[in-house]
Amino acid sequence: MMVKVIRITLQFVVIIFSLYVLAAQNFTMLPFVMLALGALMLVAGFEKIQKERKEFDGYVFIAVSLFIFFVAVQGYLLKD
C-alpha cells in the first residue's frame, strides 16, 4: 500500500517537472526530471518484485533506473 502511494506521488512529480521543462524551455532542469523518473522506475521495480510472483520486469525496471541515475548525475556534473 505504501509503495503504491509513493509510486503515484512520483508519477505526479515526473509529470509536473516534465511539463515545466517543456513549457518553459528550461532544459537545465532535465537532470532533475531524469532523477525523478529513475526513482519512479526504482519504486515500480520494487513493487513488481514484492508481488507473490517474482517477475522479470521488476529486475529490468531496477536496472534501467540505475542507468537513468547514472545518466542524470553525468548530465548534472557535465553541464556547461
MDAnalysis code that builds the backbone (N, CA, C; Angstrom):
import MDAnalysis as mda
import numpy as np

u = mda.Universe.empty(240, n_residues=80, atom_resindex=np.repeat(np.arange(80), 3), trajectory=True)
u.add_TopologyAttr("name", ["N", "CA", "C"] * 80)
u.add_TopologyAttr("resid", np.arange(1, 81))
u.add_TopologyAttr("resname", ["MET", "MET", "VAL", "LYS", "VAL", "ILE", "ARG", "ILE", "THR", "LEU", "GLN", "PHE", "VAL", "VAL", "ILE", "ILE", "PHE", "SER", "LEU", "TYR", "VAL", "LEU", "ALA", "ALA", "GLN", "ASN", "PHE", "THR", "MET", "LEU", "PRO", "PHE", "VAL", "MET", "LEU", "ALA", "LEU", "GLY", "ALA", "LEU", "MET", "LEU", "VAL", "ALA", "GLY", "PHE", "GLU", "LYS", "ILE", "GLN", "LYS", "GLU", "ARG", "LYS", "GLU", "PHE", "ASP", "GLY", "TYR", "VAL", "PHE", "ILE", "ALA", "VAL", "SER", "LEU", "PHE", "ILE", "PHE", "PHE", "VAL", "ALA", "VAL", "GLN", "GLY", "TYR", "LEU", "LEU", "LYS", "ASP"])
u.atoms.positions = np.array([
    [0.825, -1.199, 0.000],
    [0.000, 0.000, 0.000],
    [0.867, 1.260, 0.000],
    [1.896, 1.275, 0.838],
    [2.766, 2.445, 0.923],
    [3.563, 2.639, -0.362],
    [3.971, 1.530, -0.966],
    [4.734, 1.624, -2.213],
    [3.860, 2.212, -3.312],
    [2.584, 1.871, -3.293],
    [1.667, 2.397, -4.304],
    [1.489, 3.908, -4.150],
    [1.408, 4.388, -2.919],
    [1.275, 5.835, -2.674],
    [2.535, 6.559, -3.130],
    [3.703, 5.991, -2.842],
    [4.965, 6.602, -3.279],
    [5.041, 6.636, -4.796],
    [4.605, 5.541, -5.444],
    [4.642, 5.477, -6.910],
    [3.734, 6.537, -7.527],
    [2.545, 6.698, -6.996],
    [1.606, 7.690, -7.536],
    [2.139, 9.104, -7.322],
    [2.735, 9.353, -6.153],
    [3.323, 10.674, -5.884],
    [4.458, 10.965, -6.858],
    [5.322, 9.978, -7.079],
    [6.430, 10.172, -8.024],
    [5.926, 10.367, -9.454],
    [4.820, 9.723, -9.813],
    [4.251, 9.937, -11.137],
    [3.843, 11.390, -11.326],
    [3.198, 11.960, -10.317],
    [2.812, 13.370, -10.403],
    [4.024, 14.284, -10.459],
    [5.061, 13.971, -9.690],
    [6.277, 14.786, -9.701],
    [6.927, 14.758, -11.081],
    [7.020, 13.573, -11.683],
    [7.619, 13.448, -13.015],
    [6.804, 14.222, -14.047],
    [5.500, 14.116, -13.981],
    [4.640, 14.818, -14.943],
    [4.778, 16.330, -14.782],
    [4.773, 16.819, -13.540],
    [4.873, 18.260, -13.308],
    [6.232, 18.789, -13.755],
    [7.320, 18.089, -13.388],
    [8.652, 18.512, -13.835],
    [8.746, 18.511, -15.361],
    [8.221, 17.472, -15.994],
    [8.302, 17.374, -17.455],
    [7.513, 18.479, -18.138],
    [6.328, 18.763, -17.624],
    [5.532, 19.840, -18.217],
    [6.219, 21.191, -18.040],
    [6.863, 21.401, -16.897],
    [7.580, 22.656, -16.682],
    [8.738, 22.790, -17.668],
    [9.495, 21.717, -17.851],
    [10.634, 21.760, -18.776],
    [10.150, 22.036, -20.192],
    [9.058, 21.407, -20.598],
    [8.534, 21.629, -21.948],
    [7.948, 23.023, -22.123],
    [7.214, 23.493, -21.131],
    [6.542, 24.789, -21.261],
    [7.528, 25.948, -21.167],
    [8.483, 25.855, -20.261],
    [9.404, 26.963, -20.036],
    [10.658, 26.868, -20.907],
    [10.827, 25.749, -21.595],
    [12.030, 25.506, -22.401],
    [13.285, 25.663, -21.537],
    [13.187, 25.255, -20.278],
    [14.286, 25.355, -19.320],
    [14.931, 23.970, -19.198],
    [15.873, 23.681, -20.068],
    [16.442, 22.340, -20.125],
    [17.520, 22.113, -19.075],
    [17.799, 23.112, -18.253],
    [18.734, 22.889, -17.152],
    [18.089, 22.042, -16.053],
    [16.781, 21.951, -16.056],
    [16.059, 21.132, -15.073],
    [15.968, 19.669, -15.498],
    [16.442, 19.343, -16.691],
    [16.293, 17.986, -17.209],
    [16.949, 16.913, -16.342],
    [18.127, 17.131, -15.747],
    [18.667, 16.090, -14.854],
    [17.756, 15.786, -13.658],
    [17.034, 16.784, -13.163],
    [16.115, 16.540, -12.057],
    [14.903, 15.732, -12.514],
    [14.462, 15.957, -13.739],
    [13.384, 15.148, -14.302],
    [13.844, 13.701, -14.412],
    [15.072, 13.510, -14.852],
    [15.596, 12.154, -15.002],
    [15.790, 11.485, -13.644],
    [16.201, 12.229, -12.624],
    [16.312, 11.656, -11.283],
    [14.949, 11.214, -10.753],
    [13.934, 12.029, -10.971],
    [12.587, 11.667, -10.533],
    [12.079, 10.451, -11.312],
    [12.381, 10.388, -12.604],
    [11.974, 9.240, -13.409],
    [12.700, 7.976, -12.958],
    [13.978, 8.106, -12.620],
    [14.720, 6.956, -12.109],
    [14.141, 6.457, -10.796],
    [13.775, 7.384, -9.911],
    [13.162, 6.997, -8.639],
    [11.826, 6.305, -8.872],
    [11.052, 6.811, -9.832],
    [9.771, 6.188, -10.157],
    [9.970, 4.766, -10.665],
    [10.932, 4.576, -11.543],
    [11.166, 3.233, -12.076],
    [11.711, 2.291, -11.001],
    [12.513, 2.818, -10.078],
    [13.026, 2.001, -8.986],
    [11.885, 1.529, -8.087],
    [10.977, 2.423, -7.747],
    [9.831, 2.059, -6.915],
    [8.924, 1.076, -7.652],
    [8.723, 1.296, -8.945],
    [7.892, 0.374, -9.722],
    [8.533, -1.014, -9.793],
    [9.847, -1.054, -9.903],
    [10.538, -2.348, -9.916],
    [10.398, -3.067, -8.598],
    [10.563, -2.348, -7.482],
    [10.393, -2.967, -6.176],
    [8.955, -3.428, -5.966],
    [8.000, -2.663, -6.496],
    [6.594, -3.042, -6.371],
    [6.323, -4.354, -7.119],
    [6.913, -4.500, -8.296],
    [6.719, -5.736, -9.057],
    [7.405, -6.923, -8.382],
    [8.559, -6.695, -7.778],
    [9.275, -7.795, -7.119],
    [8.562, -8.216, -5.839],
    [7.872, -7.297, -5.158],
    [7.181, -7.624, -3.911],
    [5.950, -8.496, -4.124],
    [5.460, -8.563, -5.343],
    [4.307, -9.415, -5.609],
    [4.679, -10.865, -5.317],
    [3.686, -11.699, -5.253],
    [3.929, -13.115, -4.959],
    [4.813, -13.762, -6.021],
    [4.552, -13.432, -7.269],
    [5.376, -13.968, -8.350],
    [6.500, -12.987, -8.616],
    [7.709, -13.463, -8.578],
    [8.857, -12.597, -8.889],
    [8.906, -12.451, -10.408],
    [8.619, -11.246, -10.881],
    [8.575, -11.015, -12.319],
    [9.905, -10.463, -12.816],
    [10.253, -10.823, -14.034],
    [11.485, -10.353, -14.655],
    [11.439, -8.851, -14.893],
    [10.243, -8.323, -15.114],
    [10.081, -6.880, -15.364],
    [10.607, -6.042, -14.209],
    [10.419, -6.511, -12.992],
    [10.880, -5.768, -11.830],
    [12.383, -5.576, -11.833],
    [13.106, -6.639, -12.197],
    [14.560, -6.538, -12.257],
    [15.012, -5.632, -13.400],
    [14.281, -5.665, -14.498],
    [14.601, -4.783, -15.622],
    [14.362, -3.329, -15.224],
    [13.267, -3.050, -14.526],
    [12.985, -1.686, -14.072],
    [14.093, -1.179, -13.164],
    [14.577, -2.025, -12.258],
    [15.643, -1.615, -11.346],
    [16.924, -1.334, -12.121],
    [17.259, -2.189, -13.094],
    [18.467, -1.973, -13.896],
    [18.363, -0.674, -14.701],
    [17.214, -0.428, -15.295],
    [17.016, 0.792, -16.082],
    [17.056, 2.022, -15.174],
    [16.506, 1.917, -13.973],
    [16.533, 3.064, -13.062],
    [17.964, 3.390, -12.642],
    [18.789, 2.381, -12.426],
    [20.190, 2.639, -12.098],
    [20.912, 3.319, -13.251],
    [20.604, 2.912, -14.486],
    [21.189, 3.563, -15.657],
    [20.727, 5.014, -15.756],
    [19.454, 5.263, -15.487],
    [18.926, 6.631, -15.539],
    [19.592, 7.493, -14.471],
    [19.797, 6.944, -13.267],
    [20.505, 7.690, -12.226],
    [21.910, 8.058, -12.684],
    [22.598, 7.109, -13.297],
    [23.951, 7.353, -13.788],
    [23.965, 8.463, -14.833],
    [23.050, 8.420, -15.784],
    [22.979, 9.431, -16.844],
    [22.590, 10.795, -16.263],
    [21.679, 10.816, -15.298],
    [21.253, 12.082, -14.699],
    [22.407, 12.732, -13.944],
    [23.163, 11.953, -13.203],
    [24.291, 12.508, -12.465],
    [25.352, 13.017, -13.440],
    [25.610, 12.260, -14.500],
    [26.555, 12.728, -15.506],
    [26.077, 14.007, -16.158],
    [24.790, 14.076, -16.493],
    [24.242, 15.276, -17.113],
    [24.329, 16.484, -16.204],
    [24.154, 16.260, -14.915],
    [24.238, 17.365, -13.965],
    [25.684, 17.827, -13.784],
    [26.615, 16.889, -13.715],
    [28.009, 17.244, -13.475],
    [28.708, 17.787, -14.709],
    [28.297, 17.384, -15.891],
    [28.986, 17.774, -17.110],
    [28.325, 18.931, -17.859],
    [27.270, 19.518, -17.288],
    [26.620, 20.619, -17.997],
    [27.537, 21.840, -17.975],
    [27.393, 22.681, -18.975],
    [28.275, 23.851, -19.122],
    [27.983, 24.920, -18.116],
])
